[in-house]
Amino acid sequence: MILTVTHTTIEQHQHQSRVVIQNDLSDISNYQNVIIAHPIWWGIPPRLIATLIDTLDLNGKKVATCATSGGTGYFRS
């Protein structure tokens, strides 16, 4: 059996890790409603989503989330 470990697999299991966002998406001051949609990988959102949430000023915003998954529930997302 050959076991392939991908960068994504390693990243998802390092819960404190964050990835770099190439484009600055932090200015959402013109928006009142924010929808964050993401896939679920290994039971949680990709680290990119955690990084994005860390950088956004969501104070006073209405936030909705949704996710896609092939077999994991939304509990930890």
PQR file with spaces between the fields and no chain letter, atoms N, CA, C, O and H, PARSE charges and radii, in Angstrom:
ATOM       1  N    MET     1       0.838   -1.173    0.000 -0.4000 1.5000
ATOM       2  CA   MET     1       0.000    0.000    0.000 -0.0000 2.0000
ATOM       3  C    MET     1       0.887    1.241    0.000  0.5500 1.7000
ATOM       4  O    MET     1       1.817    1.354    0.799 -0.5500 1.4000
ATOM       5  N    ILE     2       0.588    2.166   -0.902 -0.4000 1.5000
ATOM       6  CA   ILE     2       1.317    3.423   -0.980 -0.0000 2.0000
ATOM       7  C    ILE     2       0.459    4.502   -0.342  0.5500 1.7000
ATOM       8  O    ILE     2      -0.690    4.706   -0.735 -0.5500 1.4000
ATOM       9  H    ILE     2      -0.167    2.075   -1.550  0.4000 1.0000
ATOM      10  N    LEU     3       1.011    5.183    0.628 -0.4000 1.5000
ATOM      11  CA   LEU     3       0.302    6.259    1.320 -0.0000 2.0000
ATOM      12  C    LEU     3       0.840    7.589    0.819  0.5500 1.7000
ATOM      13  O    LEU     3       2.032    7.868    0.944 -0.5500 1.4000
ATOM      14  H    LEU     3       1.944    5.018    0.947  0.4000 1.0000
ATOM      15  N    THR     4      -0.028    8.401    0.257 -0.4000 1.5000
ATOM      16  CA   THR     4       0.362    9.713   -0.238 -0.0000 2.0000
ATOM      17  C    THR     4      -0.111   10.765    0.756  0.5500 1.7000
ATOM      18  O    THR     4      -1.294   10.833    1.091 -0.5500 1.4000
ATOM      19  H    THR     4      -0.997    8.174    0.156  0.4000 1.0000
ATOM      20  N    VAL     5       0.814   11.571    1.218 -0.4000 1.5000
ATOM      21  CA   VAL     5       0.476   12.660    2.128 -0.0000 2.0000
ATOM      22  C    VAL     5       0.602   13.957    1.346  0.5500 1.7000
ATOM      23  O    VAL     5       1.684   14.315    0.879 -0.5500 1.4000
ATOM      24  H    VAL     5       1.775   11.516    0.946  0.4000 1.0000
ATOM      25  N    THR     6      -0.508   14.649    1.213 -0.4000 1.5000
ATOM      26  CA   THR     6      -0.507   15.896    0.463 -0.0000 2.0000
ATOM      27  C    THR     6      -0.291   17.083    1.386  0.5500 1.7000
ATOM      28  O    THR     6      -0.430   16.974    2.604 -0.5500 1.4000
ATOM      29  H    THR     6      -1.386   14.359    1.592  0.4000 1.0000
ATOM      30  N    HIS     7       0.047   18.205    0.796 -0.4000 1.5000
ATOM      31  CA   HIS     7       0.208   19.443    1.554 -0.0000 2.0000
ATOM      32  C    HIS     7      -1.092   19.799    2.267  0.5500 1.7000
ATOM      33  O    HIS     7      -1.085   20.260    3.408 -0.5500 1.4000
ATOM      34  H    HIS     7       0.160   18.294   -0.194  0.4000 1.0000
ATOM      35  N    THR     8      -2.208   19.576    1.572 -0.4000 1.5000
ATOM      36  CA   THR     8      -3.517   19.876    2.154 -0.0000 2.0000
ATOM      37  C    THR     8      -3.776   19.024    3.390  0.5500 1.7000
ATOM      38  O    THR     8      -4.282   19.530    4.392 -0.5500 1.4000
ATOM      39  H    THR     8      -2.214   19.201    0.645  0.4000 1.0000
ATOM      40  N    THR     9      -3.441   17.762    3.335 -0.4000 1.5000
ATOM      41  CA   THR     9      -3.630   16.875    4.481 -0.0000 2.0000
ATOM      42  C    THR     9      -2.823   17.358    5.676  0.5500 1.7000
ATOM      43  O    THR     9      -3.340   17.416    6.792 -0.5500 1.4000
ATOM      44  H    THR     9      -3.030   17.351    2.521  0.4000 1.0000
ATOM      45  N    ILE    10      -1.584   17.698    5.455 -0.4000 1.5000
ATOM      46  CA   ILE    10      -0.724   18.186    6.538 -0.0000 2.0000
ATOM      47  C    ILE    10      -1.272   19.485    7.106  0.5500 1.7000
ATOM      48  O    ILE    10      -1.362   19.650    8.323 -0.5500 1.4000
ATOM      49  H    ILE    10      -1.164   17.651    4.549  0.4000 1.0000
ATOM      50  N    GLU    11      -1.637   20.405    6.221 -0.4000 1.5000
ATOM      51  CA   GLU    11      -2.155   21.719    6.633 -0.0000 2.0000
ATOM      52  C    GLU    11      -3.427   21.580    7.472  0.5500 1.7000
ATOM      53  O    GLU    11      -3.573   22.260    8.488 -0.5500 1.4000
ATOM      54  H    GLU    11      -1.563   20.271    5.232  0.4000 1.0000
ATOM      55  N    GLN    12      -4.326   20.726    7.066 -0.4000 1.5000
ATOM      56  CA   GLN    12      -5.594   20.574    7.773 -0.0000 2.0000
ATOM      57  C    GLN    12      -5.413   20.013    9.172  0.5500 1.7000
ATOM      58  O    GLN    12      -6.248   20.264   10.041 -0.5500 1.4000
ATOM      59  H    GLN    12      -4.207   20.174    6.241  0.4000 1.0000
ATOM      60  N    HIS    13      -4.365   19.273    9.414 -0.4000 1.5000
ATOM      61  CA   HIS    13      -4.148   18.689   10.732 -0.0000 2.0000
ATOM      62  C    HIS    13      -3.279   19.563   11.639  0.5500 1.7000
ATOM      63  O    HIS    13      -3.027   19.195   12.787 -0.5500 1.4000
ATOM      64  H    HIS    13      -3.686   19.069    8.708  0.4000 1.0000
ATOM      65  N    GLN    14      -2.830   20.684   11.154 -0.4000 1.5000
ATOM      66  CA   GLN    14      -2.108   21.663   11.975 -0.0000 2.0000
ATOM      67  C    GLN    14      -3.079   22.792   12.266  0.5500 1.7000
ATOM      68  O    GLN    14      -3.137   23.783   11.538 -0.5500 1.4000
ATOM      69  H    GLN    14      -3.035   20.983   10.222  0.4000 1.0000
ATOM      70  N    HIS    15      -3.840   22.630   13.338 -0.4000 1.5000
ATOM      71  CA   HIS    15      -4.982   23.503   13.606 -0.0000 2.0000
ATOM      72  C    HIS    15      -4.640   24.974   13.810  0.5500 1.7000
ATOM      73  O    HIS    15      -5.509   25.824   13.616 -0.5500 1.4000
ATOM      74  H    HIS    15      -3.793   21.825   13.930  0.4000 1.0000
ATOM      75  N    GLN    16      -3.448   25.297   14.183 -0.4000 1.5000
ATOM      76  CA   GLN    16      -3.067   26.697   14.364 -0.0000 2.0000
ATOM      77  C    GLN    16      -2.471   27.308   13.104  0.5500 1.7000
ATOM      78  O    GLN    16      -2.164   28.499   13.072 -0.5500 1.4000
ATOM      79  H    GLN    16      -2.743   24.606   14.340  0.4000 1.0000
ATOM      80  N    SER    17      -2.308   26.498   12.071 -0.4000 1.5000
ATOM      81  CA   SER    17      -1.685   27.022   10.848 -0.0000 2.0000
ATOM      82  C    SER    17      -2.651   27.937   10.112  0.5500 1.7000
ATOM      83  O    SER    17      -3.869   27.782   10.202 -0.5500 1.4000
ATOM      84  H    SER    17      -2.557   25.529   12.097  0.4000 1.0000
ATOM      85  N    ARG    18      -2.098   28.870    9.399 -0.4000 1.5000
ATOM      86  CA   ARG    18      -2.865   29.777    8.544 -0.0000 2.0000
ATOM      87  C    ARG    18      -2.135   29.879    7.215  0.5500 1.7000
ATOM      88  O    ARG    18      -0.919   29.694    7.150 -0.5500 1.4000
ATOM      89  H    ARG    18      -1.109   28.995    9.326  0.4000 1.0000
ATOM      90  N    VAL    19      -2.870   30.171    6.171 -0.4000 1.5000
ATOM      91  CA   VAL    19      -2.273   30.317    4.853 -0.0000 2.0000
ATOM      92  C    VAL    19      -2.328   31.775    4.439  0.5500 1.7000
ATOM      93  O    VAL    19      -3.098   32.556    4.998 -0.5500 1.4000
ATOM      94  H    VAL    19      -3.857   30.321    6.224  0.4000 1.0000
ATOM      95  N    VAL    20      -1.525   32.140    3.475 -0.4000 1.5000
ATOM      96  CA   VAL    20      -1.459   33.512    2.998 -0.0000 2.0000
ATOM      97  C    VAL    20      -2.552   33.728    1.953  0.5500 1.7000
ATOM      98  O    VAL    20      -2.716   32.918    1.041 -0.5500 1.4000
ATOM      99  H    VAL    20      -0.899   31.506    3.021  0.4000 1.0000
ATOM     100  N    ILE    21      -3.287   34.810    2.091 -0.4000 1.5000
ATOM     101  CA   ILE    21      -4.281   35.189    1.095 -0.0000 2.0000
ATOM     102  C    ILE    21      -3.615   36.161    0.134  0.5500 1.7000
ATOM     103  O    ILE    21      -3.085   37.188    0.559 -0.5500 1.4000
ATOM     104  H    ILE    21      -3.153   35.467    2.832  0.4000 1.0000
ATOM     105  N    GLN    22      -3.636   35.851   -1.142 -0.4000 1.5000
ATOM     106  CA   GLN    22      -2.941   36.657   -2.140 -0.0000 2.0000
ATOM     107  C    GLN    22      -3.586   38.017   -2.376  0.5500 1.7000
ATOM     108  O    GLN    22      -2.876   39.007   -2.557 -0.5500 1.4000
ATOM     109  H    GLN    22      -4.067   35.017   -1.487  0.4000 1.0000
ATOM     110  N    ASN    23      -4.905   38.088   -2.377 -0.4000 1.5000
ATOM     111  CA   ASN    23      -5.615   39.340   -2.630 -0.0000 2.0000
ATOM     112  C    ASN    23      -6.186   39.876   -1.328  0.5500 1.7000
ATOM     113  O    ASN    23      -6.693   39.109   -0.510 -0.5500 1.4000
ATOM     114  H    ASN    23      -5.482   37.285   -2.230  0.4000 1.0000
ATOM     115  N    ASP    24      -6.107   41.175   -1.132 -0.4000 1.5000
ATOM     116  CA   ASP    24      -6.637   41.786    0.089 -0.0000 2.0000
ATOM     117  C    ASP    24      -8.157   41.865    0.000  0.5500 1.7000
ATOM     118  O    ASP    24      -8.705   42.624   -0.799 -0.5500 1.4000
ATOM     119  H    ASP    24      -5.695   41.798   -1.797  0.4000 1.0000
ATOM     120  N    LEU    25      -8.823   41.077    0.824 -0.4000 1.5000
ATOM     121  CA   LEU    25     -10.282   41.046    0.860 -0.0000 2.0000
ATOM     122  C    LEU    25     -10.817   41.629    2.159  0.5500 1.7000
ATOM     123  O    LEU    25     -11.996   41.463    2.472 -0.5500 1.4000
ATOM     124  H    LEU    25      -8.378   40.460    1.473  0.4000 1.0000
ATOM     125  N    SER    26      -9.968   42.306    2.912 -0.4000 1.5000
ATOM     126  CA   SER    26     -10.329   42.707    4.272 -0.0000 2.0000
ATOM     127  C    SER    26     -11.287   43.890    4.356  0.5500 1.7000
ATOM     128  O    SER    26     -11.922   44.073    5.394 -0.5500 1.4000
ATOM     129  H    SER    26      -9.011   42.441    2.658  0.4000 1.0000
ATOM     130  N    ASP    27     -11.419   44.704    3.304 -0.4000 1.5000
ATOM     131  CA   ASP    27     -12.313   45.856    3.379 -0.0000 2.0000
ATOM     132  C    ASP    27     -13.719   45.462    2.941  0.5500 1.7000
ATOM     133  O    ASP    27     -14.034   45.452    1.751 -0.5500 1.4000
ATOM     134  H    ASP    27     -10.903   44.556    2.460  0.4000 1.0000
ATOM     135  N    ILE    28     -14.549   45.143    3.911 -0.4000 1.5000
ATOM     136  CA   ILE    28     -15.942   44.800    3.628 -0.0000 2.0000
ATOM     137  C    ILE    28     -16.879   45.845    4.237  0.5500 1.7000
ATOM     138  O    ILE    28     -18.039   45.559    4.532 -0.5500 1.4000
ATOM     139  H    ILE    28     -14.294   45.151    4.878  0.4000 1.0000
ATOM     140  N    SER    29     -16.358   47.054    4.417 -0.4000 1.5000
ATOM     141  CA   SER    29     -17.125   48.110    5.073 -0.0000 2.0000
ATOM     142  C    SER    29     -18.392   48.494    4.321  0.5500 1.7000
ATOM     143  O    SER    29     -19.333   48.999    4.935 -0.5500 1.4000
ATOM     144  H    SER    29     -15.416   47.286    4.177  0.4000 1.0000
ATOM     145  N    ASN    30     -18.445   48.272    3.022 -0.4000 1.5000
ATOM     146  CA   ASN    30     -19.633   48.618    2.238 -0.0000 2.0000
ATOM     147  C    ASN    30     -20.718   47.550    2.287  0.5500 1.7000
ATOM     148  O    ASN    30     -21.781   47.722    1.689 -0.5500 1.4000
ATOM     149  H    ASN    30     -17.681   47.862    2.523  0.4000 1.0000
ATOM     150  N    TYR    31     -20.466   46.455    2.987 -0.4000 1.5000
ATOM     151  CA   TYR    31     -21.407   45.343    3.018 -0.0000 2.0000
ATOM     152  C    TYR    31     -22.004   45.185    4.412  0.5500 1.7000
ATOM     153  O    TYR    31     -21.303   45.300    5.417 -0.5500 1.4000
ATOM     154  H    TYR    31     -19.603   46.315    3.472  0.4000 1.0000
ATOM     155  N    GLN    32     -23.304   44.921    4.459 -0.4000 1.5000
ATOM     156  CA   GLN    32     -23.978   44.639    5.732 -0.0000 2.0000
ATOM     157  C    GLN    32     -24.157   43.139    5.938  0.5500 1.7000
ATOM     158  O    GLN    32     -24.200   42.658    7.071 -0.5500 1.4000
ATOM     159  H    GLN    32     -23.874   44.828    3.643  0.4000 1.0000
ATOM     160  N    ASN    33     -24.261   42.412    4.838 -0.4000 1.5000
ATOM     161  CA   ASN    33     -24.464   40.960    4.867 -0.0000 2.0000
ATOM     162  C    ASN    33     -23.254   40.264    4.263  0.5500 1.7000
ATOM     163  O    ASN    33     -22.785   40.640    3.189 -0.5500 1.4000
ATOM     164  H    ASN    33     -24.226   42.803    3.918  0.4000 1.0000
ATOM     165  N    VAL    34     -22.756   39.262    4.947 -0.4000 1.5000
ATOM     166  CA   VAL    34     -21.586   38.517    4.486 -0.0000 2.0000
ATOM     167  C    VAL    34     -21.940   37.036    4.474  0.5500 1.7000
ATOM     168  O    VAL    34     -22.407   36.495    5.476 -0.5500 1.4000
ATOM     169  H    VAL    34     -23.136   38.956    5.820  0.4000 1.0000
ATOM     170  N    ILE    35     -21.718   36.391    3.346 -0.4000 1.5000
ATOM     171  CA   ILE    35     -21.930   34.945    3.238 -0.0000 2.0000
ATOM     172  C    ILE    35     -20.569   34.293    3.050  0.5500 1.7000
ATOM     173  O    ILE    35     -19.816   34.646    2.143 -0.5500 1.4000
ATOM     174  H    ILE    35     -21.339   36.831    2.532  0.4000 1.0000
ATOM     175  N    ILE    36     -20.267   33.341    3.914 -0.4000 1.5000
ATOM     176  CA   ILE    36     -19.011   32.601    3.816 -0.0000 2.0000
ATOM     177  C    ILE    36     -19.367   31.169    3.427  0.5500 1.7000
ATOM     178  O    ILE    36     -19.975   30.434    4.205 -0.5500 1.4000
ATOM     179  H    ILE    36     -20.879   33.054    4.651  0.4000 1.0000
ATOM     180  N    ALA    37     -18.983   30.790    2.225 -0.4000 1.5000
ATOM     181  CA   ALA    37     -19.257   29.449    1.709 -0.0000 2.0000
ATOM     182  C    ALA    37     -17.933   28.717    1.519  0.5500 1.7000
ATOM     183  O    ALA    37     -16.952   29.303    1.060 -0.5500 1.4000
ATOM     184  H    ALA    37     -18.489   31.387    1.593  0.4000 1.0000
ATOM     185  N    HIS    38     -17.910   27.461    1.866 -0.4000 1.5000
ATOM     186  CA   HIS    38     -16.655   26.710    1.798 -0.0000 2.0000
ATOM     187  C    HIS    38     -16.922   25.210    1.740  0.5500 1.7000
ATOM     188  O    HIS    38     -18.008   24.754    2.097 -0.5500 1.4000
ATOM     189  H    HIS    38     -18.706   26.984    2.239  0.4000 1.0000
ATOM     190  N    PRO    39     -15.932   24.448    1.290 -0.5600 1.5000
ATOM     191  CA   PRO    39     -16.035   22.990    1.400  0.2800 2.0000
ATOM     192  C    PRO    39     -15.660   22.568    2.822  0.5500 1.7000
ATOM     193  O    PRO    39     -15.093   23.358    3.576 -0.5500 1.4000
ATOM     194  N    ILE    40     -15.967   21.364    3.175 -0.4000 1.5000
ATOM     195  CA   ILE    40     -15.518   20.795    4.446 -0.0000 2.0000
ATOM     196  C    ILE    40     -14.446   19.760    4.115  0.5500 1.7000
ATOM     197  O    ILE    40     -14.687   18.810    3.370 -0.5500 1.4000
ATOM     198  H    ILE    40     -16.428   20.722    2.562  0.4000 1.0000
ATOM     199  N    TRP    41     -13.270   19.962    4.679 -0.4000 1.5000
ATOM     200  CA   TRP    41     -12.161   19.019    4.509 -0.0000 2.0000
ATOM     201  C    TRP    41     -11.834   18.426    5.867  0.5500 1.7000
ATOM     202  O    TRP    41     -11.557   19.166    6.812 -0.5500 1.4000
ATOM     203  H    TRP    41     -13.074   20.733    5.284  0.4000 1.0000
ATOM     204  N    TRP    42     -11.861   17.134    5.980 -0.4000 1.5000
ATOM     205  CA   TRP    42     -11.540   16.436    7.224 -0.0000 2.0000
ATOM     206  C    TRP    42     -12.347   17.005    8.392  0.5500 1.7000
ATOM     207  O    TRP    42     -11.824   17.152    9.497 -0.5500 1.4000
ATOM     208  H    TRP    42     -12.087   16.534    5.213  0.4000 1.0000
ATOM     209  N    GLY    43     -13.602   17.319    8.152 -0.4000 1.5000
ATOM     210  CA   GLY    43     -14.502   17.757    9.209 -0.0000 2.0000
ATOM     211  C    GLY    43     -14.485   19.238    9.525  0.5500 1.7000
ATOM     212  O    GLY    43     -15.264   19.693   10.363 -0.5500 1.4000
ATOM     213  H    GLY    43     -14.026   17.200    7.254  0.4000 1.0000
ATOM     214  N    ILE    44     -13.616   20.004    8.876 -0.4000 1.5000
ATOM     215  CA   ILE    44     -13.497   21.444    9.158 -0.0000 2.0000
ATOM     216  C    ILE    44     -13.292   22.212    7.856  0.5500 1.7000
ATOM     217  O    ILE    44     -12.952   21.612    6.836 -0.5500 1.4000
ATOM     218  H    ILE    44     -12.984   19.634    8.195  0.4000 1.0000
ATOM     219  N    PRO    45     -13.493   23.534    7.876 -0.5600 1.5000
ATOM     220  CA   PRO    45     -13.217   24.325    6.669  0.2800 2.0000
ATOM     221  C    PRO    45     -11.719   24.329    6.350  0.5500 1.7000
ATOM     222  O    PRO    45     -10.900   24.095    7.238 -0.5500 1.4000
ATOM     223  N    PRO    46     -11.359   24.589    5.107 -0.5600 1.5000
ATOM     224  CA   PRO    46      -9.944   24.745    4.769  0.2800 2.0000
ATOM     225  C    PRO    46      -9.314   25.875    5.586  0.5500 1.7000
ATOM     226  O    PRO    46     -10.002   26.820    5.972 -0.5500 1.4000
ATOM     227  N    ARG    47      -8.041   25.783    5.841 -0.4000 1.5000
ATOM     228  CA   ARG    47      -7.337   26.803    6.639 -0.0000 2.0000
ATOM     229  C    ARG    47      -7.468   28.191    6.026  0.5500 1.7000
ATOM     230  O    ARG    47      -7.425   29.190    6.745 -0.5500 1.4000
ATOM     231  H    ARG    47      -7.482   25.016    5.527  0.4000 1.0000
ATOM     232  N    LEU    48      -7.626   28.266    4.716 -0.4000 1.5000
ATOM     233  CA   LEU    48      -7.819   29.557    4.061 -0.0000 2.0000
ATOM     234  C    LEU    48      -9.041   30.273    4.627  0.5500 1.7000
ATOM     235  O    LEU    48      -9.017   31.495    4.776 -0.5500 1.4000
ATOM     236  H    LEU    48      -7.660   27.455    4.132  0.4000 1.0000
ATOM     237  N    ILE    49     -10.098   29.550    4.943 -0.4000 1.5000
ATOM     238  CA   ILE    49     -11.309   30.153    5.494 -0.0000 2.0000
ATOM     239  C    ILE    49     -11.031   30.691    6.896  0.5500 1.7000
ATOM     240  O    ILE    49     -11.503   31.775    7.241 -0.5500 1.4000
ATOM     241  H    ILE    49     -10.117   28.557    4.823  0.4000 1.0000
ATOM     242  N    ALA    50     -10.285   29.966    7.697 -0.4000 1.5000
ATOM     243  CA   ALA    50      -9.914   30.455    9.033 -0.0000 2.0000
ATOM     244  C    ALA    50      -9.094   31.736    8.925  0.5500 1.7000
ATOM     245  O    ALA    50      -9.301   32.678    9.690 -0.5500 1.4000
ATOM     246  H    ALA    50      -9.901   29.086    7.417  0.4000 1.0000
ATOM     247  N    THR    51      -8.162   31.768    7.973 -0.4000 1.5000
ATOM     248  CA   THR    51      -7.362   32.976    7.757 -0.0000 2.0000
ATOM     249  C    THR    51      -8.255   34.145    7.355  0.5500 1.7000
ATOM     250  O    THR    51      -8.102   35.250    7.874 -0.5500 1.4000
ATOM     251  H    THR    51      -7.994   31.003    7.352  0.4000 1.0000
ATOM     252  N    LEU    52      -9.174   33.909    6.443 -0.4000 1.5000
ATOM     253  CA   LEU    52     -10.085   34.961    5.992 -0.0000 2.0000
ATOM     254  C    LEU    52     -10.911   35.500    7.151  0.5500 1.7000
ATOM     255  O    LEU    52     -11.027   36.715    7.311 -0.5500 1.4000
ATOM     256  H    LEU    52      -9.298   33.011    6.021  0.4000 1.0000
ATOM     257  N    ILE    53     -11.480   34.627    7.952 -0.4000 1.5000
ATOM     258  CA   ILE    53     -12.294   35.066    9.092 -0.0000 2.0000
ATOM     259  C    ILE    53     -11.449   35.850   10.093  0.5500 1.7000
ATOM     260  O    ILE    53     -11.929   36.815   10.687 -0.5500 1.4000
ATOM     261  H    ILE    53     -11.386   33.640    7.822  0.4000 1.0000
ATOM     262  N    ASP    54     -10.203   35.441   10.281 -0.4000 1.5000
ATOM     263  CA   ASP    54      -9.302   36.169   11.172 -0.0000 2.0000
ATOM     264  C    ASP    54      -9.057   37.605   10.697  0.5500 1.7000
ATOM     265  O    ASP    54      -8.843   38.497   11.517 -0.5500 1.4000
ATOM     266  H    ASP    54      -9.814   34.657    9.798  0.4000 1.0000
ATOM     267  N    THR    55      -9.088   37.835    9.380 -0.4000 1.5000
ATOM     268  CA   THR    55      -8.736   39.157    8.843 -0.0000 2.0000
ATOM     269  C    THR    55      -9.937   40.070    8.636  0.5500 1.7000
ATOM     270  O    THR    55      -9.771   41.286    8.539 -0.5500 1.4000
ATOM     271  H    THR    55      -9.262   37.110    8.714  0.4000 1.0000
ATOM     272  N    LEU    56     -11.135   39.516    8.566 -0.4000 1.5000
ATOM     273  CA   LEU    56     -12.320   40.338    8.303 -0.0000 2.0000
ATOM     274  C    LEU    56     -12.842   41.000    9.573  0.5500 1.7000
ATOM     275  O    LEU    56     -12.827   40.394   10.645 -0.5500 1.4000
ATOM     276  H    LEU    56     -11.271   38.528    8.645  0.4000 1.0000
ATOM     277  N    ASP    57     -13.301   42.241    9.454 -0.4000 1.5000
ATOM     278  CA   ASP    57     -13.981   42.912   10.556 -0.0000 2.0000
ATOM     279  C    ASP    57     -15.475   42.633   10.389  0.5500 1.7000
ATOM     280  O    ASP    57     -16.158   43.299    9.611 -0.5500 1.4000
ATOM     281  H    ASP    57     -13.312   42.734    8.584  0.4000 1.0000
ATOM     282  N    LEU    58     -15.968   41.648   11.125 -0.4000 1.5000
ATOM     283  CA   LEU    58     -17.360   41.229   11.006 -0.0000 2.0000
ATOM     284  C    LEU    58     -18.271   41.903   12.031  0.5500 1.7000
ATOM     285  O    LEU    58     -19.453   41.571   12.120 -0.5500 1.4000
ATOM     286  H    LEU    58     -15.414   41.107   11.757  0.4000 1.0000
ATOM     287  N    ASN    59     -17.737   42.835   12.796 -0.4000 1.5000
ATOM     288  CA   ASN    59     -18.547   43.541   13.791 -0.0000 2.0000
ATOM     289  C    ASN    59     -19.700   44.270   13.112  0.5500 1.7000
ATOM     290  O    ASN    59     -19.491   45.021   12.160 -0.5500 1.4000
ATOM     291  H    ASN    59     -16.777   43.105   12.724  0.4000 1.0000
ATOM     292  N    GLY    60     -20.911   44.048   13.601 -0.4000 1.5000
ATOM     293  CA   GLY    60     -22.086   44.699   13.070 -0.0000 2.0000
ATOM     294  C    GLY    60     -22.607   44.110   11.770  0.5500 1.7000
ATOM     295  O    GLY    60     -23.576   44.619   11.207 -0.5500 1.4000
ATOM     296  H    GLY    60     -21.081   43.438   14.375  0.4000 1.0000
ATOM     297  N    LYS    61     -21.980   43.047   11.284 -0.4000 1.5000
ATOM     298  CA   LYS    61     -22.403   42.418   10.031 -0.0000 2.0000
ATOM     299  C    LYS    61     -23.340   41.249   10.325  0.5500 1.7000
ATOM     300  O    LYS    61     -23.242   40.602   11.368 -0.5500 1.4000
ATOM     301  H    LYS    61     -21.192   42.634   11.741  0.4000 1.0000
ATOM     302  N    LYS    62     -24.240   40.994    9.392 -0.4000 1.5000
ATOM     303  CA   LYS    62     -25.031   39.772    9.437 -0.0000 2.0000
ATOM     304  C    LYS    62     -24.233   38.738    8.661  0.5500 1.7000
ATOM     305  O    LYS    62     -23.911   38.949    7.492 -0.5500 1.4000
ATOM     306  H    LYS    62     -24.319   41.519    8.544  0.4000 1.0000
ATOM     307  N    VAL    63     -23.911   37.614    9.307 -0.4000 1.5000
ATOM     308  CA   VAL    63     -23.060   36.600    8.702 -0.0000 2.0000
ATOM     309  C    VAL    63     -23.839   35.299    8.550  0.5500 1.7000
ATOM     310  O    VAL    63     -24.490   34.836    9.487 -0.5500 1.4000
ATOM     311  H    VAL    63     -24.173   37.443   10.257  0.4000 1.0000
ATOM     312  N    ALA    64     -23.762   34.724    7.370 -0.4000 1.5000
ATOM     313  CA   ALA    64     -24.341   33.412    7.104 -0.0000 2.0000
ATOM     314  C    ALA    64     -23.243   32.524    6.542  0.5500 1.7000
ATOM     315  O    ALA    64     -22.354   32.996    5.833 -0.5500 1.4000
ATOM     316  H    ALA    64     -23.233   35.100    6.609  0.4000 1.0000
ATOM     317  N    THR    65     -23.307   31.249    6.858 -0.4000 1.5000
ATOM     318  CA   THR    65     -22.321   30.311    6.336 -0.0000 2.0000
ATOM     319  C    THR    65     -23.030   29.137    5.676  0.5500 1.7000
ATOM     320  O    THR    65     -24.167   28.801    6.009 -0.5500 1.4000
ATOM     321  H    THR    65     -24.029   30.865    7.434  0.4000 1.0000
ATOM     322  N    CYS    66     -22.334   28.532    4.742 -0.4000 1.5000
ATOM     323  CA   CYS    66     -22.804   27.284    4.145 -0.0000 2.0000
ATOM     324  C    CYS    66     -21.583   26.511    3.679  0.5500 1.7000
ATOM     325  O    CYS    66     -20.521   27.082    3.433 -0.5500 1.4000
ATOM     326  H    CYS    66     -21.410   28.805    4.472  0.4000 1.0000
ATOM     327  N    ALA    67     -21.753   25.213    3.564 -0.4000 1.5000
ATOM     328  CA   ALA    67     -20.619   24.375    3.184 -0.0000 2.0000
ATOM     329  C    ALA    67     -21.080   23.188    2.350  0.5500 1.7000
ATOM     330  O    ALA    67     -22.245   22.792    2.382 -0.5500 1.4000
ATOM     331  H    ALA    67     -22.615   24.748    3.764  0.4000 1.0000
ATOM     332  N    THR    68     -20.138   22.638    1.607 -0.4000 1.5000
ATOM     333  CA   THR    68     -20.367   21.404    0.866 -0.0000 2.0000
ATOM     334  C    THR    68     -19.520   20.303    1.476  0.5500 1.7000
ATOM     335  O    THR    68     -18.428   20.555    1.986 -0.5500 1.4000
ATOM     336  H    THR    68     -19.192   22.960    1.581  0.4000 1.0000
ATOM     337  N    SER    69     -20.024   19.090    1.422 -0.4000 1.5000
ATOM     338  CA   SER    69     -19.276   17.973    1.967 -0.0000 2.0000
ATOM     339  C    SER    69     -19.726   16.674    1.314  0.5500 1.7000
ATOM     340  O    SER    69     -20.902   16.484    1.006 -0.5500 1.4000
ATOM     341  H    SER    69     -20.911   18.885    1.008  0.4000 1.0000
ATOM     342  N    GLY    70     -18.778   15.803    1.115 -0.4000 1.5000
ATOM     343  CA   GLY    70     -19.103   14.505    0.551 -0.0000 2.0000
ATOM     344  C    GLY    70     -19.504   13.502    1.597  0.5500 1.7000
ATOM     345  O    GLY    70     -20.002   12.430    1.254 -0.5500 1.4000
ATOM     346  H    GLY    70     -17.822   15.957    1.365  0.4000 1.0000
ATOM     347  N    GLY    71     -19.305   13.811    2.872 -0.4000 1.5000
ATOM     348  CA   GLY    71     -19.660   12.823    3.891 -0.0000 2.0000
ATOM     349  C    GLY    71     -19.516   13.284    5.315  0.5500 1.7000
ATOM     350  O    GLY    71     -19.852   12.537    6.234 -0.5500 1.4000
ATOM     351  H    GLY    71     -18.901   14.682    3.151  0.4000 1.0000
ATOM     352  N    THR    72     -19.031   14.484    5.533 -0.4000 1.5000
ATOM     353  CA   THR    72     -18.838   14.994    6.883 -0.0000 2.0000
ATOM     354  C    THR    72     -19.958   15.966    7.219  0.5500 1.7000
ATOM     355  O    THR    72     -20.413   16.714    6.353 -0.5500 1.4000
ATOM     356  H    THR    72     -18.758   15.091    4.786  0.4000 1.0000
ATOM     357  N    GLY    73     -20.402   15.960    8.465 -0.4000 1.5000
ATOM     358  CA   GLY    73     -21.431   16.907    8.899 -0.0000 2.0000
ATOM     359  C    GLY    73     -20.886   18.305    9.080  0.5500 1.7000
ATOM     360  O    GLY    73     -19.689   18.546    8.924 -0.5500 1.4000
ATOM     361  H    GLY    73     -20.032   15.353    9.168  0.4000 1.0000
ATOM     362  N    TYR    74     -21.777   19.223    9.409 -0.4000 1.5000
ATOM     363  CA   TYR    74     -21.428   20.641    9.546 -0.0000 2.0000
ATOM     364  C    TYR    74     -21.063   21.021   10.987  0.5500 1.7000
ATOM     365  O    TYR    74     -20.746   22.180   11.251 -0.5500 1.4000
ATOM     366  H    TYR    74     -22.750   19.027    9.536  0.4000 1.0000
ATOM     367  N    PHE    75     -21.103   20.072   11.911 -0.4000 1.5000
ATOM     368  CA   PHE    75     -20.934   20.345   13.332 -0.0000 2.0000
ATOM     369  C    PHE    75     -19.706   21.170   13.665  0.5500 1.7000
ATOM     370  O    PHE    75     -19.833   22.174   14.366 -0.5500 1.4000
ATOM     371  H    PHE    75     -21.361   19.130   11.696  0.4000 1.0000
ATOM     372  N    ARG    76     -18.518   20.795   13.193 -0.4000 1.5000
ATOM     373  CA   ARG    76     -17.273   21.502   13.537 -0.0000 2.0000
ATOM     374  C    ARG    76     -16.980   22.677   12.622  0.5500 1.7000
ATOM     375  O    ARG    76     -16.071   23.460   12.895 -0.5500 1.4000
ATOM     376  H    ARG    76     -18.415   19.979   12.623  0.4000 1.0000
ATOM     377  N    SER    77     -17.730   22.811   11.551 -0.4000 1.5000
ATOM     378  CA   SER    77     -17.469   23.881   10.590 -0.0000 2.0000
ATOM     379  C    SER    77     -18.016   25.197   11.080  0.5500 1.7000
ATOM     380  O    SER    77     -17.886   26.212   10.396 -0.5500 1.4000
ATOM     381  H    SER    77     -18.469   22.174   11.330  0.4000 1.0000
